[in-house]
Amino acid sequence: MTADYARFDAMLSDQLDALAQRATAATTYALDGGPASDSLDDLWQLVELARMEGDATISFGAPEREGLLASARRECAQFLRNALDAVTSAATVRSGVSGTRIHTRVGWTGDTTTLVVADASDAEVATHVAAVEASLTRSTERLRMLTAIVSAAARIAAIIAAPTAAVTALPVAYRCVRDVWKKWRASQSEAIAGGTPWQ
């Protein structure tokens, strides 16, 4: 799994490098230049909007473009709430009829308590263990993405180079990491157990 994540990290680094090269090559970008051709164009539009907002010069002539940044902010805020909840709160998994046969609680420090009814079958226990593993995998993936977003935001803030860059870079970084994560998952021969962290 570590090798797989190393590939994700490399893909993210390549995307951030491409964004930085675009910033170096072009000082402006036509926001009304038609639909974006790829994810880099989408990210660049967000960077330009963040730059204009930081300079307090957003043009009200393209409200649909301005909505891109607002949308990214909403998505980022929701993800951050979910990720922080997953990291700081206890994971509780219940299995069996009405969730009463097997119960596991994992605290944010890793302390684990499991209650199993005396007549639980091996199959029930195996199913429960898989459910606990999936829950913890989702939390771990969210934490990994949270770390990647914060790291990407630092690089994107340097590109935005506005007084509010540190804050404004966060939703742009979120979109960047989210897009790379989706591409990475699509390129995997097998889906990672536990689902997607973008919930």
CYANA upper distance limits for C-alpha pairs under 8 A (distance plus 0.5 A):
  1 MET  CA      5 TYR  CA      6.82
  2 THR  CA      6 ALA  CA      6.63
  3 ALA  CA      7 ARG  CA      7.03
  4 ASP  CA      8 PHE  CA      7.14
  5 TYR  CA      9 ASP  CA      6.67
  6 ALA  CA     10 ALA  CA      6.70
  7 ARG  CA     11 MET  CA      6.68
  7 ARG  CA    184 TRP  CA      8.47
  8 PHE  CA     12 LEU  CA      6.69
  8 PHE  CA    180 VAL  CA      7.90
  8 PHE  CA    181 TRP  CA      7.42
  8 PHE  CA    184 TRP  CA      6.50
  9 ASP  CA     13 SER  CA      6.62
 10 ALA  CA     14 ASP  CA      6.64
 11 MET  CA     15 GLN  CA      6.79
 11 MET  CA    180 VAL  CA      7.23
 11 MET  CA    184 TRP  CA      8.22
 12 LEU  CA     16 LEU  CA      6.74
 12 LEU  CA    176 CYS  CA      8.24
 12 LEU  CA    177 VAL  CA      7.19
 12 LEU  CA    180 VAL  CA      6.50
 13 SER  CA     17 ASP  CA      6.56
 14 ASP  CA     18 ALA  CA      6.63
 15 GLN  CA     19 LEU  CA      6.73
 15 GLN  CA     40 LEU  CA      8.02
 15 GLN  CA    176 CYS  CA      8.21
 15 GLN  CA    180 VAL  CA      8.29
 16 LEU  CA     20 ALA  CA      6.69
 16 LEU  CA    152 ALA  CA      7.86
 16 LEU  CA    155 ARG  CA      7.98
 16 LEU  CA    156 ILE  CA      8.14
 17 ASP  CA     21 GLN  CA      6.64
 18 ALA  CA     22 ARG  CA      6.66
 18 ALA  CA     40 LEU  CA      8.21
 19 LEU  CA     23 ALA  CA      6.79
 19 LEU  CA     40 LEU  CA      7.26
 19 LEU  CA     43 LEU  CA      8.24
 19 LEU  CA     44 TRP  CA      7.46
 20 ALA  CA     24 THR  CA      6.81
 20 ALA  CA    156 ILE  CA      8.38
 20 ALA  CA    159 ILE  CA      6.93
 21 GLN  CA     25 ALA  CA      6.59
 22 ARG  CA     26 ALA  CA      6.52
 22 ARG  CA     44 TRP  CA      8.44
 23 ALA  CA     27 THR  CA      6.90
 23 ALA  CA    159 ILE  CA      7.05
 28 THR  CA     48 GLU  CA      8.04
 29 TYR  CA     44 TRP  CA      8.48
 29 TYR  CA     45 GLN  CA      7.99
 29 TYR  CA     48 GLU  CA      7.57
 31 LEU  CA     45 GLN  CA      7.19
 31 LEU  CA     62 ALA  CA      8.33
 31 LEU  CA     65 ARG  CA      7.65
 32 ASP  CA     62 ALA  CA      7.97
 36 ALA  CA     41 ASP  CA      5.77
 36 ALA  CA     42 ASP  CA      6.37
 37 SER  CA     41 ASP  CA      6.81
 37 SER  CA     42 ASP  CA      8.49
 38 ASP  CA     42 ASP  CA      7.08
 39 SER  CA     43 LEU  CA      6.65
 39 SER  CA    179 ASP  CA      7.96
 40 LEU  CA     44 TRP  CA      6.47
 41 ASP  CA     45 GLN  CA      6.70
 42 ASP  CA     46 LEU  CA      7.04
 43 LEU  CA     47 VAL  CA      6.73
 43 LEU  CA    172 VAL  CA      7.22
 43 LEU  CA    175 ARG  CA      7.88
 43 LEU  CA    176 CYS  CA      7.28
 44 TRP  CA     48 GLU  CA      6.64
 45 GLN  CA     49 LEU  CA      6.67
 45 GLN  CA     65 ARG  CA      8.41
 46 LEU  CA     50 ALA  CA      6.57
 46 LEU  CA     68 LEU  CA      7.30
 46 LEU  CA     69 LEU  CA      6.39
 46 LEU  CA    172 VAL  CA      6.71
 47 VAL  CA     51 ARG  CA      6.60
 47 VAL  CA    156 ILE  CA      8.42
 47 VAL  CA    159 ILE  CA      8.24
 47 VAL  CA    160 ILE  CA      6.67
 47 VAL  CA    169 ALA  CA      8.26
 47 VAL  CA    172 VAL  CA      7.32
 48 GLU  CA     52 MET  CA      6.68
 48 GLU  CA    160 ILE  CA      8.00
 49 LEU  CA     53 GLU  CA      6.57
 49 LEU  CA     58 ILE  CA      7.64
 49 LEU  CA     65 ARG  CA      8.36
 49 LEU  CA     66 GLU  CA      7.17
 49 LEU  CA     69 LEU  CA      7.34
 50 ALA  CA     54 GLY  CA      6.53
 50 ALA  CA     69 LEU  CA      7.85
 50 ALA  CA    160 ILE  CA      7.22
 50 ALA  CA    165 ALA  CA      7.98
 50 ALA  CA    168 THR  CA      6.48
 50 ALA  CA    169 ALA  CA      7.86
 51 ARG  CA     55 ASP  CA      6.74
 51 ARG  CA    160 ILE  CA      5.77
 51 ARG  CA    161 ALA  CA      7.64
 51 ARG  CA    162 ALA  CA      6.52
 51 ARG  CA    165 ALA  CA      8.16
 52 MET  CA     56 ALA  CA      6.44
 52 MET  CA     57 THR  CA      5.55
 52 MET  CA     58 ILE  CA      5.59
 53 GLU  CA     57 THR  CA      6.49
 53 GLU  CA     58 ILE  CA      5.98
 54 GLY  CA    162 ALA  CA      5.51
 54 GLY  CA    163 PRO  CA      6.41
 54 GLY  CA    164 THR  CA      5.93
 54 GLY  CA    165 ALA  CA      7.30
 54 GLY  CA    168 THR  CA      8.40
 55 ASP  CA    162 ALA  CA      6.96
 55 ASP  CA    163 PRO  CA      8.10
 58 ILE  CA     66 GLU  CA      8.42
 62 ALA  CA     66 GLU  CA      7.05
 63 PRO  CA     67 GLY  CA      6.65
 64 GLU  CA     68 LEU  CA      7.42
 65 ARG  CA     69 LEU  CA      8.09
 66 GLU  CA     70 ALA  CA      7.34
 67 GLY  CA     71 SER  CA      6.44
 68 LEU  CA     72 ALA  CA      6.69
 69 LEU  CA     73 ARG  CA      6.64
 69 LEU  CA    171 PRO  CA      7.97
 69 LEU  CA    172 VAL  CA      8.32
 70 ALA  CA     74 ARG  CA      6.83
 71 SER  CA     75 GLU  CA      6.77
 72 ALA  CA     76 CYS  CA      6.46
 72 ALA  CA    171 PRO  CA      5.75
 72 ALA  CA    172 VAL  CA      7.35
 72 ALA  CA    174 TYR  CA      8.10
 72 ALA  CA    175 ARG  CA      7.20
 73 ARG  CA     77 ALA  CA      6.52
 73 ARG  CA    170 LEU  CA      8.47
 73 ARG  CA    171 PRO  CA      5.52
 74 ARG  CA     78 GLN  CA      6.74
 75 GLU  CA     79 PHE  CA      6.68
 75 GLU  CA    171 PRO  CA      8.25
 76 CYS  CA     80 LEU  CA      6.56
 76 CYS  CA    170 LEU  CA      8.02
 76 CYS  CA    171 PRO  CA      5.88
 76 CYS  CA    174 TYR  CA      6.35
 76 CYS  CA    175 ARG  CA      8.27
 77 ALA  CA     81 ARG  CA      6.71
 78 GLN  CA     82 ASN  CA      6.78
 79 PHE  CA     83 ALA  CA      6.46
 79 PHE  CA    198 TRP  CA      7.05
 79 PHE  CA    199 GLN  CA      7.34
 80 LEU  CA     84 LEU  CA      6.44
 80 LEU  CA    146 LEU  CA      7.81
 81 ARG  CA     85 ASP  CA      6.53
 82 ASN  CA     86 ALA  CA      6.59
 82 ASN  CA    199 GLN  CA      7.69
 83 ALA  CA     87 VAL  CA      6.73
 83 ALA  CA    139 SER  CA      7.75
 83 ALA  CA    142 ARG  CA      5.82
 83 ALA  CA    143 LEU  CA      6.92
 83 ALA  CA    146 LEU  CA      7.47
 84 LEU  CA     88 THR  CA      6.44
 84 LEU  CA    143 LEU  CA      8.50
 85 ASP  CA     89 SER  CA      6.02
 86 ALA  CA     90 ALA  CA      8.01
 86 ALA  CA     91 ALA  CA      7.91
 86 ALA  CA    139 SER  CA      6.00
 86 ALA  CA    142 ARG  CA      8.14
 87 VAL  CA    108 TRP  CA      6.68
 87 VAL  CA    139 SER  CA      6.86
 87 VAL  CA    143 LEU  CA      7.39
 88 THR  CA    108 TRP  CA      5.82
 89 SER  CA    107 GLY  CA      7.13
 89 SER  CA    108 TRP  CA      6.27
 90 ALA  CA    105 ARG  CA      6.99
 90 ALA  CA    106 VAL  CA      5.85
 90 ALA  CA    107 GLY  CA      4.70
 90 ALA  CA    108 TRP  CA      6.04
 91 ALA  CA    104 THR  CA      8.48
 91 ALA  CA    105 ARG  CA      6.13
 91 ALA  CA    106 VAL  CA      5.52
 91 ALA  CA    107 GLY  CA      6.91
 91 ALA  CA    108 TRP  CA      8.35
 91 ALA  CA    135 SER  CA      7.76
 91 ALA  CA    136 LEU  CA      8.07
 92 THR  CA    103 HIS  CA      7.81
 92 THR  CA    104 THR  CA      6.20
 92 THR  CA    105 ARG  CA      4.96
 92 THR  CA    106 VAL  CA      6.94
 93 VAL  CA    103 HIS  CA      6.33
 93 VAL  CA    104 THR  CA      5.76
 93 VAL  CA    105 ARG  CA      7.03
 93 VAL  CA    128 HIS  CA      8.26
 93 VAL  CA    131 ALA  CA      7.59
 93 VAL  CA    132 VAL  CA      6.65
 93 VAL  CA    135 SER  CA      8.35
 94 ARG  CA     99 GLY  CA      5.00
 94 ARG  CA    100 THR  CA      7.19
 94 ARG  CA    101 ARG  CA      8.03
 94 ARG  CA    102 ILE  CA      6.24
 94 ARG  CA    103 HIS  CA      4.98
 94 ARG  CA    104 THR  CA      6.99
 94 ARG  CA    128 HIS  CA      8.07
 95 SER  CA     99 GLY  CA      4.86
 95 SER  CA    100 THR  CA      7.00
 95 SER  CA    101 ARG  CA      6.44
 95 SER  CA    102 ILE  CA      5.60
 95 SER  CA    103 HIS  CA      6.93
 95 SER  CA    124 GLU  CA      8.18
 95 SER  CA    128 HIS  CA      6.41
 96 GLY  CA    100 THR  CA      6.43
 96 GLY  CA    101 ARG  CA      5.38
 96 GLY  CA    102 ILE  CA      6.94
 96 GLY  CA    124 GLU  CA      7.62
 97 VAL  CA    101 ARG  CA      7.06
 99 GLY  CA    103 HIS  CA      7.69
101 ARG  CA    116 VAL  CA      6.56
101 ARG  CA    117 VAL  CA      5.95
101 ARG  CA    120 ALA  CA      7.44
102 ILE  CA    114 THR  CA      7.71
102 ILE  CA    115 LEU  CA      6.13
102 ILE  CA    116 VAL  CA      5.04
102 ILE  CA    117 VAL  CA      6.96
102 ILE  CA    120 ALA  CA      8.34
102 ILE  CA    125 VAL  CA      8.03
102 ILE  CA    128 HIS  CA      7.62
103 HIS  CA    114 THR  CA      6.04
103 HIS  CA    115 LEU  CA      5.64
103 HIS  CA    116 VAL  CA      7.11
104 THR  CA    112 THR  CA      7.54
104 THR  CA    113 THR  CA      6.07
104 THR  CA    114 THR  CA      4.70
104 THR  CA    115 LEU  CA      6.92
104 THR  CA    132 VAL  CA      7.97
105 ARG  CA    112 THR  CA      6.16
105 ARG  CA    113 THR  CA      5.75
105 ARG  CA    114 THR  CA      6.94
106 VAL  CA    110 GLY  CA      6.40
106 VAL  CA    111 ASP  CA      6.16
106 VAL  CA    112 THR  CA      4.95
106 VAL  CA    113 THR  CA      7.08
107 GLY  CA    111 ASP  CA      5.71
107 GLY  CA    112 THR  CA      6.93
116 VAL  CA    120 ALA  CA      7.27
120 ALA  CA    124 GLU  CA      6.73
120 ALA  CA    125 VAL  CA      7.37
121 SER  CA    125 VAL  CA      6.87
122 ASP  CA    126 ALA  CA      6.57
123 ALA  CA    127 THR  CA      6.60
124 GLU  CA    128 HIS  CA      6.63
125 VAL  CA    129 VAL  CA      6.60
126 ALA  CA    130 ALA  CA      6.77
127 THR  CA    131 ALA  CA      6.80
128 HIS  CA    132 VAL  CA      6.72
129 VAL  CA    133 GLU  CA      6.63
130 ALA  CA    134 ALA  CA      6.63
131 ALA  CA    135 SER  CA      6.71
132 VAL  CA    136 LEU  CA      6.71
133 GLU  CA    137 THR  CA      6.52
133 GLU  CA    194 GLY  CA      8.20
134 ALA  CA    138 ARG  CA      6.76
134 ALA  CA    193 ALA  CA      6.73
134 ALA  CA    194 GLY  CA      4.71
134 ALA  CA    195 GLY  CA      8.28
135 SER  CA    139 SER  CA      6.97
135 SER  CA    194 GLY  CA      6.93
136 LEU  CA    140 THR  CA      6.60
136 LEU  CA    194 GLY  CA      8.47
137 THR  CA    141 GLU  CA      6.55
137 THR  CA    193 ALA  CA      7.66
137 THR  CA    194 GLY  CA      6.05
138 ARG  CA    142 ARG  CA      6.67
138 ARG  CA    194 GLY  CA      5.85
138 ARG  CA    195 GLY  CA      7.09
138 ARG  CA    196 THR  CA      7.42
138 ARG  CA    197 PRO  CA      6.41
139 SER  CA    143 LEU  CA      6.75
139 SER  CA    197 PRO  CA      8.11
140 THR  CA    144 ARG  CA      6.67
141 GLU  CA    145 MET  CA      6.62
141 GLU  CA    196 THR  CA      8.37
141 GLU  CA    197 PRO  CA      6.42
142 ARG  CA    146 LEU  CA      6.52
142 ARG  CA    197 PRO  CA      5.56
142 ARG  CA    198 TRP  CA      8.22
143 LEU  CA    147 THR  CA      6.70
144 ARG  CA    148 ALA  CA      6.71
145 MET  CA    149 ILE  CA      6.51
145 MET  CA    177 VAL  CA      7.74
145 MET  CA    197 PRO  CA      8.19
146 LEU  CA    150 VAL  CA      6.82
147 THR  CA    151 SER  CA      6.71
148 ALA  CA    152 ALA  CA      6.49
148 ALA  CA    177 VAL  CA      7.39
149 ILE  CA    153 ALA  CA      6.44
149 ILE  CA    170 LEU  CA      7.60
149 ILE  CA    173 ALA  CA      5.93
149 ILE  CA    174 TYR  CA      6.01
149 ILE  CA    177 VAL  CA      6.66
150 VAL  CA    154 ALA  CA      7.05
150 VAL  CA    170 LEU  CA      7.60
150 VAL  CA    173 ALA  CA      7.98
151 SER  CA    155 ARG  CA      7.45
152 ALA  CA    156 ILE  CA      6.68
152 ALA  CA    173 ALA  CA      5.91
152 ALA  CA    177 VAL  CA      8.13
153 ALA  CA    157 ALA  CA      6.38
153 ALA  CA    166 ALA  CA      7.67
153 ALA  CA    169 ALA  CA      5.62
153 ALA  CA    170 LEU  CA      5.68
153 ALA  CA    172 VAL  CA      7.85
153 ALA  CA    173 ALA  CA      5.45
153 ALA  CA    174 TYR  CA      8.45
154 ALA  CA    158 ALA  CA      7.22
154 ALA  CA    166 ALA  CA      7.52
154 ALA  CA    169 ALA  CA      7.97
155 ARG  CA    159 ILE  CA      7.37
156 ILE  CA    160 ILE  CA      6.76
156 ILE  CA    169 ALA  CA      6.21
156 ILE  CA    172 VAL  CA      8.07
156 ILE  CA    173 ALA  CA      7.31
157 ALA  CA    161 ALA  CA      6.52
157 ALA  CA    162 ALA  CA      8.33
157 ALA  CA    165 ALA  CA      5.34
157 ALA  CA    166 ALA  CA      5.84
157 ALA  CA    168 THR  CA      8.07
157 ALA  CA    169 ALA  CA      5.68
158 ALA  CA    165 ALA  CA      8.01
160 ILE  CA    165 ALA  CA      6.29
160 ILE  CA    169 ALA  CA      7.82
161 ALA  CA    165 ALA  CA      6.42
164 THR  CA    168 THR  CA      6.55
165 ALA  CA    169 ALA  CA      6.09
166 ALA  CA    170 LEU  CA      7.58
168 THR  CA    172 VAL  CA      7.81
169 ALA  CA    173 ALA  CA      6.47
170 LEU  CA    174 TYR  CA      6.59
171 PRO  CA    175 ARG  CA      6.80
172 VAL  CA    176 CYS  CA      6.75
173 ALA  CA    177 VAL  CA      6.57
174 TYR  CA    178 ARG  CA      6.43
175 ARG  CA    179 ASP  CA      6.51
176 CYS  CA    180 VAL  CA      6.75
177 VAL  CA    181 TRP  CA      6.42
178 ARG  CA    182 LYS  CA      6.72
178 ARG  CA    198 TRP  CA      8.02
179 ASP  CA    183 LYS  CA      6.82
180 VAL  CA    184 TRP  CA      6.50
181 TRP  CA    185 ARG  CA      6.59
182 LYS  CA    186 ALA  CA      6.64
183 LYS  CA    187 SER  CA      6.73
184 TRP  CA    188 GLN  CA      7.00
185 ARG  CA    191 ALA  CA      7.06
185 ARG  CA    192 ILE  CA      8.13
186 ALA  CA    191 ALA  CA      8.42
191 ALA  CA    195 GLY  CA      8.35
